[in-house]
Amino acid sequence: MYGNDLKYGKSFSDVNVGATLLYINSLLNVGVAINQGNFARAHDIGAGRDWLIQFEKSAGSR
């Protein structure tokens, strides 16, 4: 499980190299990535239709 905050961005340039990002990909699916990295490998997770991403508003959100 990944429990850190994610920044939403429209492109990878919205975050620094090595930072995590939540985005909408070209197929209009939610994606989670590391700018110039591999989120799945870094956090030892898989991907696919049966996977679930659950969102919670962080305490610091406006």
CHARMM-style PDB file with segment names, atoms N, HN, CA, C and O in Angstrom:
ATOM      1  N   MET     1       0.838  -1.167   0.000  1.00  0.00      PROA
ATOM      2  CA  MET     1       0.000   0.000   0.000  1.00  0.00      PROA
ATOM      3  C   MET     1       0.892   1.242   0.000  1.00  0.00      PROA
ATOM      4  O   MET     1       1.922   1.289   0.673  1.00  0.00      PROA
ATOM      5  N   TYR     2       0.472   2.237  -0.766  1.00  0.00      PROA
ATOM      6  HN  TYR     2      -0.364   2.198  -1.312  1.00  0.00      PROA
ATOM      7  CA  TYR     2       1.168   3.520  -0.844  1.00  0.00      PROA
ATOM      8  C   TYR     2       0.333   4.517  -0.061  1.00  0.00      PROA
ATOM      9  O   TYR     2      -0.815   4.770  -0.429  1.00  0.00      PROA
ATOM     10  N   GLY     3       0.866   5.084   0.992  1.00  0.00      PROA
ATOM     11  HN  GLY     3       1.798   4.879   1.290  1.00  0.00      PROA
ATOM     12  CA  GLY     3       0.089   5.945   1.862  1.00  0.00      PROA
ATOM     13  C   GLY     3       0.517   7.397   1.893  1.00  0.00      PROA
ATOM     14  O   GLY     3       0.110   8.137   2.789  1.00  0.00      PROA
ATOM     15  N   ASN     4       1.328   7.824   0.938  1.00  0.00      PROA
ATOM     16  HN  ASN     4       1.659   7.223   0.210  1.00  0.00      PROA
ATOM     17  CA  ASN     4       1.790   9.215   0.916  1.00  0.00      PROA
ATOM     18  C   ASN     4       0.858  10.087   0.076  1.00  0.00      PROA
ATOM     19  O   ASN     4       0.063   9.578  -0.714  1.00  0.00      PROA
ATOM     20  N   ASP     5       0.961  11.395   0.255  1.00  0.00      PROA
ATOM     21  HN  ASP     5       1.607  11.809   0.897  1.00  0.00      PROA
ATOM     22  CA  ASP     5       0.190  12.328  -0.561  1.00  0.00      PROA
ATOM     23  C   ASP     5       0.696  12.297  -1.993  1.00  0.00      PROA
ATOM     24  O   ASP     5       1.886  12.099  -2.240  1.00  0.00      PROA
ATOM     25  N   LEU     6      -0.228  12.497  -2.939  1.00  0.00      PROA
ATOM     26  HN  LEU     6      -1.195  12.657  -2.737  1.00  0.00      PROA
ATOM     27  CA  LEU     6       0.124  12.585  -4.347  1.00  0.00      PROA
ATOM     28  C   LEU     6      -0.346  13.928  -4.884  1.00  0.00      PROA
ATOM     29  O   LEU     6      -1.440  14.386  -4.554  1.00  0.00      PROA
ATOM     30  N   LYS     7       0.468  14.550  -5.699  1.00  0.00      PROA
ATOM     31  HN  LYS     7       1.357  14.178  -5.967  1.00  0.00      PROA
ATOM     32  CA  LYS     7       0.070  15.788  -6.355  1.00  0.00      PROA
ATOM     33  C   LYS     7      -0.607  15.430  -7.670  1.00  0.00      PROA
ATOM     34  O   LYS     7      -0.111  14.590  -8.421  1.00  0.00      PROA
ATOM     35  N   TYR     8      -1.750  16.072  -7.949  1.00  0.00      PROA
ATOM     36  HN  TYR     8      -2.152  16.754  -7.340  1.00  0.00      PROA
ATOM     37  CA  TYR     8      -2.387  15.899  -9.251  1.00  0.00      PROA
ATOM     38  C   TYR     8      -1.705  16.830 -10.234  1.00  0.00      PROA
ATOM     39  O   TYR     8      -1.449  17.995  -9.929  1.00  0.00      PROA
ATOM     40  N   GLY     9      -1.416  16.313 -11.407  1.00  0.00      PROA
ATOM     41  HN  GLY     9      -1.625  15.367 -11.655  1.00  0.00      PROA
ATOM     42  CA  GLY     9      -0.815  17.136 -12.442  1.00  0.00      PROA
ATOM     43  C   GLY     9      -1.374  16.781 -13.803  1.00  0.00      PROA
ATOM     44  O   GLY     9      -1.821  15.659 -14.036  1.00  0.00      PROA
ATOM     45  N   LYS    10      -1.342  17.750 -14.694  1.00  0.00      PROA
ATOM     46  HN  LYS    10      -0.979  18.662 -14.504  1.00  0.00      PROA
ATOM     47  CA  LYS    10      -1.803  17.515 -16.064  1.00  0.00      PROA
ATOM     48  C   LYS    10      -0.687  16.948 -16.938  1.00  0.00      PROA
ATOM     49  O   LYS    10      -0.946  16.362 -17.989  1.00  0.00      PROA
ATOM     50  N   SER    11       0.566  17.129 -16.487  1.00  0.00      PROA
ATOM     51  HN  SER    11       0.777  17.605 -15.633  1.00  0.00      PROA
ATOM     52  CA  SER    11       1.707  16.560 -17.208  1.00  0.00      PROA
ATOM     53  C   SER    11       2.836  16.295 -16.220  1.00  0.00      PROA
ATOM     54  O   SER    11       2.814  16.783 -15.090  1.00  0.00      PROA
ATOM     55  N   PHE    12       3.808  15.527 -16.654  1.00  0.00      PROA
ATOM     56  HN  PHE    12       3.826  15.130 -17.572  1.00  0.00      PROA
ATOM     57  CA  PHE    12       4.927  15.185 -15.774  1.00  0.00      PROA
ATOM     58  C   PHE    12       5.756  16.415 -15.399  1.00  0.00      PROA
ATOM     59  O   PHE    12       6.452  16.408 -14.383  1.00  0.00      PROA
ATOM     60  N   SER    13       5.685  17.455 -16.205  1.00  0.00      PROA
ATOM     61  HN  SER    13       5.120  17.460 -17.030  1.00  0.00      PROA
ATOM     62  CA  SER    13       6.440  18.664 -15.886  1.00  0.00      PROA
ATOM     63  C   SER    13       5.852  19.421 -14.691  1.00  0.00      PROA
ATOM     64  O   SER    13       6.449  20.386 -14.215  1.00  0.00      PROA
ATOM     65  N   ASP    14       4.691  18.989 -14.211  1.00  0.00      PROA
ATOM     66  HN  ASP    14       4.206  18.204 -14.598  1.00  0.00      PROA
ATOM     67  CA  ASP    14       4.082  19.622 -13.040  1.00  0.00      PROA
ATOM     68  C   ASP    14       4.762  19.229 -11.730  1.00  0.00      PROA
ATOM     69  O   ASP    14       4.509  19.841 -10.692  1.00  0.00      PROA
ATOM     70  N   VAL    15       5.623  18.214 -11.773  1.00  0.00      PROA
ATOM     71  HN  VAL    15       5.829  17.717 -12.616  1.00  0.00      PROA
ATOM     72  CA  VAL    15       6.361  17.788 -10.577  1.00  0.00      PROA
ATOM     73  C   VAL    15       7.842  17.668 -10.911  1.00  0.00      PROA
ATOM     74  O   VAL    15       8.212  17.554 -12.079  1.00  0.00      PROA
ATOM     75  N   ASN    16       8.678  17.694  -9.895  1.00  0.00      PROA
ATOM     76  HN  ASN    16       8.377  17.787  -8.946  1.00  0.00      PROA
ATOM     77  CA  ASN    16      10.116  17.538 -10.078  1.00  0.00      PROA
ATOM     78  C   ASN    16      10.464  16.117 -10.488  1.00  0.00      PROA
ATOM     79  O   ASN    16       9.686  15.194 -10.246  1.00  0.00      PROA
ATOM     80  N   VAL    17      11.617  15.932 -11.102  1.00  0.00      PROA
ATOM     81  HN  VAL    17      12.249  16.682 -11.299  1.00  0.00      PROA
ATOM     82  CA  VAL    17      12.119  14.603 -11.428  1.00  0.00      PROA
ATOM     83  C   VAL    17      12.208  13.792 -10.141  1.00  0.00      PROA
ATOM     84  O   VAL    17      12.754  14.265  -9.144  1.00  0.00      PROA
ATOM     85  N   GLY    18      11.681  12.586 -10.158  1.00  0.00      PROA
ATOM     86  HN  GLY    18      11.238  12.202 -10.968  1.00  0.00      PROA
ATOM     87  CA  GLY    18      11.701  11.702  -8.993  1.00  0.00      PROA
ATOM     88  C   GLY    18      10.482  11.853  -8.098  1.00  0.00      PROA
ATOM     89  O   GLY    18      10.303  11.062  -7.172  1.00  0.00      PROA
ATOM     90  N   ALA    19       9.634  12.854  -8.353  1.00  0.00      PROA
ATOM     91  HN  ALA    19       9.780  13.497  -9.105  1.00  0.00      PROA
ATOM     92  CA  ALA    19       8.435  13.064  -7.537  1.00  0.00      PROA
ATOM     93  C   ALA    19       7.270  12.230  -8.070  1.00  0.00      PROA
ATOM     94  O   ALA    19       7.214  11.916  -9.259  1.00  0.00      PROA
ATOM     95  N   THR    20       6.346  11.876  -7.182  1.00  0.00      PROA
ATOM     96  HN  THR    20       6.391  12.132  -6.216  1.00  0.00      PROA
ATOM     97  CA  THR    20       5.163  11.121  -7.589  1.00  0.00      PROA
ATOM     98  C   THR    20       4.088  12.058  -8.117  1.00  0.00      PROA
ATOM     99  O   THR    20       4.078  13.252  -7.819  1.00  0.00      PROA
ATOM    100  N   LEU    21       3.192  11.493  -8.900  1.00  0.00      PROA
ATOM    101  HN  LEU    21       3.200  10.523  -9.142  1.00  0.00      PROA
ATOM    102  CA  LEU    21       2.198  12.269  -9.611  1.00  0.00      PROA
ATOM    103  C   LEU    21       0.960  11.428  -9.854  1.00  0.00      PROA
ATOM    104  O   LEU    21       1.066  10.248 -10.187  1.00  0.00      PROA
ATOM    105  N   LEU    22      -0.203  12.017  -9.691  1.00  0.00      PROA
ATOM    106  HN  LEU    22      -0.290  12.975  -9.420  1.00  0.00      PROA
ATOM    107  CA  LEU    22      -1.480  11.421 -10.069  1.00  0.00      PROA
ATOM    108  C   LEU    22      -1.932  12.180 -11.303  1.00  0.00      PROA
ATOM    109  O   LEU    22      -1.926  13.411 -11.299  1.00  0.00      PROA
ATOM    110  N   TYR    23      -2.324  11.476 -12.362  1.00  0.00      PROA
ATOM    111  HN  TYR    23      -2.329  10.476 -12.365  1.00  0.00      PROA
ATOM    112  CA  TYR    23      -2.680  12.148 -13.608  1.00  0.00      PROA
ATOM    113  C   TYR    23      -3.738  11.345 -14.354  1.00  0.00      PROA
ATOM    114  O   TYR    23      -4.021  10.200 -14.001  1.00  0.00      PROA
ATOM    115  N   ILE    24      -4.312  11.943 -15.371  1.00  0.00      PROA
ATOM    116  HN  ILE    24      -4.082  12.873 -15.657  1.00  0.00      PROA
ATOM    117  CA  ILE    24      -5.246  11.259 -16.269  1.00  0.00      PROA
ATOM    118  C   ILE    24      -4.482  10.965 -17.553  1.00  0.00      PROA
ATOM    119  O   ILE    24      -3.965  11.879 -18.196  1.00  0.00      PROA
ATOM    120  N   ASN    25      -4.410   9.682 -17.926  1.00  0.00      PROA
ATOM    121  HN  ASN    25      -4.829   8.939 -17.403  1.00  0.00      PROA
ATOM    122  CA  ASN    25      -3.613   9.317 -19.100  1.00  0.00      PROA
ATOM    123  C   ASN    25      -4.406   9.514 -20.398  1.00  0.00      PROA
ATOM    124  O   ASN    25      -5.551   9.963 -20.366  1.00  0.00      PROA
ATOM    125  N   SER    26      -3.806   9.185 -21.515  1.00  0.00      PROA
ATOM    126  HN  SER    26      -2.875   8.820 -21.541  1.00  0.00      PROA
ATOM    127  CA  SER    26      -4.415   9.422 -22.826  1.00  0.00      PROA
ATOM    128  C   SER    26      -5.666   8.567 -23.056  1.00  0.00      PROA
ATOM    129  O   SER    26      -6.452   8.865 -23.955  1.00  0.00      PROA
ATOM    130  N   LEU    27      -5.862   7.516 -22.262  1.00  0.00      PROA
ATOM    131  HN  LEU    27      -5.224   7.275 -21.532  1.00  0.00      PROA
ATOM    132  CA  LEU    27      -7.070   6.684 -22.351  1.00  0.00      PROA
ATOM    133  C   LEU    27      -8.130   7.125 -21.353  1.00  0.00      PROA
ATOM    134  O   LEU    27      -9.145   6.452 -21.175  1.00  0.00      PROA
ATOM    135  N   LEU    28      -7.888   8.272 -20.695  1.00  0.00      PROA
ATOM    136  HN  LEU    28      -7.063   8.820 -20.839  1.00  0.00      PROA
ATOM    137  CA  LEU    28      -8.776   8.848 -19.687  1.00  0.00      PROA
ATOM    138  C   LEU    28      -8.896   7.972 -18.438  1.00  0.00      PROA
ATOM    139  O   LEU    28      -9.931   7.961 -17.771  1.00  0.00      PROA
ATOM    140  N   ASN    29      -7.833   7.246 -18.139  1.00  0.00      PROA
ATOM    141  HN  ASN    29      -6.993   7.255 -18.681  1.00  0.00      PROA
ATOM    142  CA  ASN    29      -7.731   6.464 -16.912  1.00  0.00      PROA
ATOM    143  C   ASN    29      -6.840   7.197 -15.927  1.00  0.00      PROA
ATOM    144  O   ASN    29      -5.957   7.957 -16.325  1.00  0.00      PROA
ATOM    145  N   VAL    30      -7.071   6.971 -14.644  1.00  0.00      PROA
ATOM    146  HN  VAL    30      -7.788   6.354 -14.320  1.00  0.00      PROA
ATOM    147  CA  VAL    30      -6.207   7.545 -13.612  1.00  0.00      PROA
ATOM    148  C   VAL    30      -4.870   6.805 -13.632  1.00  0.00      PROA
ATOM    149  O   VAL    30      -4.828   5.577 -13.703  1.00  0.00      PROA
ATOM    150  N   GLY    31      -3.805   7.554 -13.571  1.00  0.00      PROA
ATOM    151  HN  GLY    31      -3.839   8.552 -13.514  1.00  0.00      PROA
ATOM    152  CA  GLY    31      -2.474   6.976 -13.510  1.00  0.00      PROA
ATOM    153  C   GLY    31      -1.718   7.523 -12.314  1.00  0.00      PROA
ATOM    154  O   GLY    31      -1.930   8.662 -11.896  1.00  0.00      PROA
ATOM    155  N   VAL    32      -0.840   6.707 -11.772  1.00  0.00      PROA
ATOM    156  HN  VAL    32      -0.668   5.782 -12.111  1.00  0.00      PROA
ATOM    157  CA  VAL    32       0.058   7.119 -10.700  1.00  0.00      PROA
ATOM    158  C   VAL    32       1.467   6.818 -11.201  1.00  0.00      PROA
ATOM    159  O   VAL    32       1.746   5.712 -11.663  1.00  0.00      PROA
ATOM    160  N   ALA    33       2.342   7.797 -11.106  1.00  0.00      PROA
ATOM    161  HN  ALA    33       2.115   8.696 -10.731  1.00  0.00      PROA
ATOM    162  CA  ALA    33       3.665   7.633 -11.700  1.00  0.00      PROA
ATOM    163  C   ALA    33       4.717   8.372 -10.894  1.00  0.00      PROA
ATOM    164  O   ALA    33       4.416   9.161  -9.999  1.00  0.00      PROA
ATOM    165  N   ILE    34       5.957   8.087 -11.244  1.00  0.00      PROA
ATOM    166  HN  ILE    34       6.202   7.445 -11.971  1.00  0.00      PROA
ATOM    167  CA  ILE    34       7.114   8.835 -10.764  1.00  0.00      PROA
ATOM    168  C   ILE    34       7.713   9.505 -11.992  1.00  0.00      PROA
ATOM    169  O   ILE    34       7.992   8.843 -12.991  1.00  0.00      PROA
ATOM    170  N   ASN    35       7.908  10.807 -11.921  1.00  0.00      PROA
ATOM    171  HN  ASN    35       7.681  11.346 -11.109  1.00  0.00      PROA
ATOM    172  CA  ASN    35       8.490  11.517 -13.046  1.00  0.00      PROA
ATOM    173  C   ASN    35       9.877  10.950 -13.340  1.00  0.00      PROA
ATOM    174  O   ASN    35      10.777  11.020 -12.503  1.00  0.00      PROA
ATOM    175  N   GLN    36      10.037  10.399 -14.518  1.00  0.00      PROA
ATOM    176  HN  GLN    36       9.306  10.343 -15.198  1.00  0.00      PROA
ATOM    177  CA  GLN    36      11.253   9.748 -14.994  1.00  0.00      PROA
ATOM    178  C   GLN    36      11.636   8.551 -14.137  1.00  0.00      PROA
ATOM    179  O   GLN    36      12.819   8.260 -13.962  1.00  0.00      PROA
ATOM    180  N   GLY    37      10.628   7.850 -13.599  1.00  0.00      PROA
ATOM    181  HN  GLY    37       9.667   8.086 -13.741  1.00  0.00      PROA
ATOM    182  CA  GLY    37      10.851   6.652 -12.800  1.00  0.00      PROA
ATOM    183  C   GLY    37       9.764   5.628 -13.054  1.00  0.00      PROA
ATOM    184  O   GLY    37       8.971   5.771 -13.984  1.00  0.00      PROA
ATOM    185  N   ASN    38       9.727   4.604 -12.235  1.00  0.00      PROA
ATOM    186  HN  ASN    38      10.372   4.488 -11.479  1.00  0.00      PROA
ATOM    187  CA  ASN    38       8.752   3.528 -12.373  1.00  0.00      PROA
ATOM    188  C   ASN    38       8.067   3.323 -11.025  1.00  0.00      PROA
ATOM    189  O   ASN    38       8.645   2.719 -10.122  1.00  0.00      PROA
ATOM    190  N   PHE    39       6.846   3.820 -10.884  1.00  0.00      PROA
ATOM    191  HN  PHE    39       6.377   4.311 -11.618  1.00  0.00      PROA
ATOM    192  CA  PHE    39       6.108   3.739  -9.624  1.00  0.00      PROA
ATOM    193  C   PHE    39       5.879   2.282  -9.212  1.00  0.00      PROA
ATOM    194  O   PHE    39       6.093   1.928  -8.053  1.00  0.00      PROA
ATOM    195  N   ALA    40       5.453   1.449 -10.140  1.00  0.00      PROA
ATOM    196  HN  ALA    40       5.280   1.737 -11.082  1.00  0.00      PROA
ATOM    197  CA  ALA    40       5.164   0.047  -9.825  1.00  0.00      PROA
ATOM    198  C   ALA    40       6.405  -0.679  -9.307  1.00  0.00      PROA
ATOM    199  O   ALA    40       6.318  -1.428  -8.334  1.00  0.00      PROA
ATOM    200  N   ARG    41       7.533  -0.470  -9.931  1.00  0.00      PROA
ATOM    201  HN  ARG    41       7.603   0.138 -10.722  1.00  0.00      PROA
ATOM    202  CA  ARG    41       8.772  -1.118  -9.497  1.00  0.00      PROA
ATOM    203  C   ARG    41       9.242  -0.549  -8.157  1.00  0.00      PROA
ATOM    204  O   ARG    41       9.681  -1.295  -7.283  1.00  0.00      PROA
ATOM    205  N   ALA    42       9.149   0.769  -8.001  1.00  0.00      PROA
ATOM    206  HN  ALA    42       8.792   1.375  -8.711  1.00  0.00      PROA
ATOM    207  CA  ALA    42       9.614   1.417  -6.773  1.00  0.00      PROA
ATOM    208  C   ALA    42       8.818   0.966  -5.550  1.00  0.00      PROA
ATOM    209  O   ALA    42       9.352   0.927  -4.442  1.00  0.00      PROA
ATOM    210  N   HSD    43       7.537   0.625  -5.748  1.00  0.00      PROA
ATOM    211  HN  HSD    43       7.103   0.657  -6.648  1.00  0.00      PROA
ATOM    212  CA  HSD    43       6.671   0.255  -4.622  1.00  0.00      PROA
ATOM    213  C   HSD    43       6.223  -1.204  -4.672  1.00  0.00      PROA
ATOM    214  O   HSD    43       5.341  -1.620  -3.921  1.00  0.00      PROA
ATOM    215  N   ASP    44       6.842  -1.974  -5.568  1.00  0.00      PROA
ATOM    216  HN  ASP    44       7.559  -1.636  -6.179  1.00  0.00      PROA
ATOM    217  CA  ASP    44       6.592  -3.412  -5.696  1.00  0.00      PROA
ATOM    218  C   ASP    44       5.098  -3.724  -5.807  1.00  0.00      PROA
ATOM    219  O   ASP    44       4.558  -4.539  -5.059  1.00  0.00      PROA
ATOM    220  N   ILE    45       4.447  -3.052  -6.762  1.00  0.00      PROA
ATOM    221  HN  ILE    45       4.886  -2.390  -7.369  1.00  0.00      PROA
ATOM    222  CA  ILE    45       3.029  -3.306  -7.019  1.00  0.00      PROA
ATOM    223  C   ILE    45       2.826  -3.641  -8.485  1.00  0.00      PROA
ATOM    224  O   ILE    45       3.716  -3.419  -9.307  1.00  0.00      PROA
ATOM    225  N   GLY    46       1.674  -4.167  -8.809  1.00  0.00      PROA
ATOM    226  HN  GLY    46       0.952  -4.347  -8.141  1.00  0.00      PROA
ATOM    227  CA  GLY    46       1.322  -4.493 -10.186  1.00  0.00      PROA
ATOM    228  C   GLY    46       0.351  -3.471 -10.742  1.00  0.00      PROA
ATOM    229  O   GLY    46       0.213  -2.366 -10.217  1.00  0.00      PROA
ATOM    230  N   ALA    47      -0.310  -3.857 -11.802  1.00  0.00      PROA
ATOM    231  HN  ALA    47      -0.198  -4.754 -12.229  1.00  0.00      PROA
ATOM    232  CA  ALA    47      -1.295  -2.988 -12.442  1.00  0.00      PROA
ATOM    233  C   ALA    47      -2.314  -3.861 -13.161  1.00  0.00      PROA
ATOM    234  O   ALA    47      -2.083  -5.052 -13.374  1.00  0.00      PROA
ATOM    235  N   GLY    48      -3.419  -3.277 -13.525  1.00  0.00      PROA
ATOM    236  HN  GLY    48      -3.607  -2.311 -13.352  1.00  0.00      PROA
ATOM    237  CA  GLY    48      -4.413  -4.011 -14.302  1.00  0.00      PROA
ATOM    238  C   GLY    48      -5.827  -3.614 -13.956  1.00  0.00      PROA
ATOM    239  O   GLY    48      -6.059  -2.793 -13.069  1.00  0.00      PROA
ATOM    240  N   ARG    49      -6.773  -4.208 -14.670  1.00  0.00      PROA
ATOM    241  HN  ARG    49      -6.584  -4.875 -15.391  1.00  0.00      PROA
ATOM    242  CA  ARG    49      -8.183  -3.885 -14.517  1.00  0.00      PROA
ATOM    243  C   ARG    49      -8.715  -4.194 -13.124  1.00  0.00      PROA
ATOM    244  O   ARG    49      -9.631  -3.511 -12.665  1.00  0.00      PROA
ATOM    245  N   ASP    50      -8.188  -5.174 -12.452  1.00  0.00      PROA
ATOM    246  HN  ASP    50      -7.444  -5.729 -12.825  1.00  0.00      PROA
ATOM    247  CA  ASP    50      -8.707  -5.590 -11.148  1.00  0.00      PROA
ATOM    248  C   ASP    50      -8.108  -4.812  -9.978  1.00  0.00      PROA
ATOM    249  O   ASP    50      -8.428  -5.093  -8.823  1.00  0.00      PROA
ATOM    250  N   TRP    51      -7.258  -3.856 -10.260  1.00  0.00      PROA
ATOM    251  HN  TRP    51      -6.998  -3.628 -11.198  1.00  0.00      PROA
ATOM    252  CA  TRP    51      -6.631  -3.085  -9.194  1.00  0.00      PROA
ATOM    253  C   TRP    51      -7.524  -1.921  -8.796  1.00  0.00      PROA
ATOM    254  O   TRP    51      -8.296  -1.412  -9.608  1.00  0.00      PROA
ATOM    255  N   LEU    52      -7.414  -1.512  -7.567  1.00  0.00      PROA
ATOM    256  HN  LEU    52      -6.787  -1.925  -6.907  1.00  0.00      PROA
ATOM    257  CA  LEU    52      -8.237  -0.440  -7.016  1.00  0.00      PROA
ATOM    258  C   LEU    52      -7.350   0.645  -6.440  1.00  0.00      PROA
ATOM    259  O   LEU    52      -6.409   0.367  -5.697  1.00  0.00      PROA
ATOM    260  N   ILE    53      -7.656   1.882  -6.789  1.00  0.00      PROA
ATOM    261  HN  ILE    53      -8.420   2.109  -7.393  1.00  0.00      PROA
ATOM    262  CA  ILE    53      -7.001   3.025  -6.169  1.00  0.00      PROA
ATOM    263  C   ILE    53      -8.056   3.715  -5.326  1.00  0.00      PROA
ATOM    264  O   ILE    53      -9.130   4.063  -5.817  1.00  0.00      PROA
ATOM    265  N   GLN    54      -7.744   3.906  -4.066  1.00  0.00      PROA
ATOM    266  HN  GLN    54      -6.871   3.623  -3.667  1.00  0.00      PROA
ATOM    267  CA  GLN    54      -8.683   4.532  -3.142  1.00  0.00      PROA
ATOM    268  C   GLN    54      -8.129   5.889  -2.728  1.00  0.00      PROA
ATOM    269  O   GLN    54      -6.965   5.997  -2.343  1.00  0.00      PROA
ATOM    270  N   PHE    55      -8.956   6.919  -2.806  1.00  0.00      PROA
ATOM    271  HN  PHE    55      -9.902   6.832  -3.119  1.00  0.00      PROA
ATOM    272  CA  PHE    55      -8.536   8.278  -2.491  1.00  0.00      PROA
ATOM    273  C   PHE    55      -9.138   8.718  -1.170  1.00  0.00      PROA
ATOM    274  O   PHE    55     -10.273   8.379  -0.837  1.00  0.00      PROA
ATOM    275  N   GLU    56      -8.356   9.477  -0.431  1.00  0.00      PROA
ATOM    276  HN  GLU    56      -7.434   9.753  -0.702  1.00  0.00      PROA
ATOM    277  CA  GLU    56      -8.833  10.113   0.803  1.00  0.00      PROA
ATOM    278  C   GLU    56      -8.320  11.542   0.819  1.00  0.00      PROA
ATOM    279  O   GLU    56      -7.192  11.806   0.403  1.00  0.00      PROA
ATOM    280  N   LYS    57      -9.124  12.438   1.284  1.00  0.00      PROA
ATOM    281  HN  LYS    57     -10.041  12.223   1.621  1.00  0.00      PROA
ATOM    282  CA  LYS    57      -8.697  13.823   1.410  1.00  0.00      PROA
ATOM    283  C   LYS    57      -7.687  13.907   2.539  1.00  0.00      PROA
ATOM    284  O   LYS    57      -7.949  13.427   3.642  1.00  0.00      PROA
ATOM    285  N   SER    58      -6.543  14.508   2.279  1.00  0.00      PROA
ATOM    286  HN  SER    58      -6.330  14.897   1.383  1.00  0.00      PROA
ATOM    287  CA  SER    58      -5.518  14.615   3.304  1.00  0.00      PROA
ATOM    288  C   SER    58      -5.876  15.743   4.275  1.00  0.00      PROA
ATOM    289  O   SER    58      -6.652  16.636   3.937  1.00  0.00      PROA
ATOM    290  N   ALA    59      -5.326  15.696   5.442  1.00  0.00      PROA
ATOM    291  HN  ALA    59      -4.695  14.969   5.716  1.00  0.00      PROA
ATOM    292  CA  ALA    59      -5.619  16.694   6.477  1.00  0.00      PROA
ATOM    293  C   ALA    59      -5.228  18.092   6.010  1.00  0.00      PROA
ATOM    294  O   ALA    59      -5.853  19.071   6.418  1.00  0.00      PROA
ATOM    295  N   GLY    60      -4.215  18.203   5.168  1.00  0.00      PROA
ATOM    296  HN  GLY    60      -3.708  17.407   4.836  1.00  0.00      PROA
ATOM    297  CA  GLY    60      -3.744  19.503   4.723  1.00  0.00      PROA
ATOM    298  C   GLY    60      -4.457  20.033   3.486  1.00  0.00      PROA
ATOM    299  O   GLY    60      -4.101  21.102   2.990  1.00  0.00      PROA
ATOM    300  N   SER    61      -5.455  19.316   2.975  1.00  0.00      PROA
ATOM    301  HN  SER    61      -5.744  18.448   3.378  1.00  0.00      PROA
ATOM    302  CA  SER    61      -6.165  19.762   1.774  1.00  0.00      PROA
ATOM    303  C   SER    61      -7.080  20.928   2.057  1.00  0.00      PROA
ATOM    304  O   SER    61      -7.590  21.097   3.165  1.00  0.00      PROA
ATOM    305  N   ARG    62      -7.274  21.721   1.038  1.00  0.00      PROA
ATOM    306  HN  ARG    62      -6.860  21.584   0.138  1.00  0.00      PROA
ATOM    307  CA  ARG    62      -8.187  22.875   1.174  1.00  0.00      PROA
ATOM    308  C   ARG    62      -9.579  22.510   0.759  1.00  0.00      PROA
ATOM    309  OT1 ARG    62     -10.478  23.350   0.806  1.00  0.00      PROA
TER     310      ARG     62
END
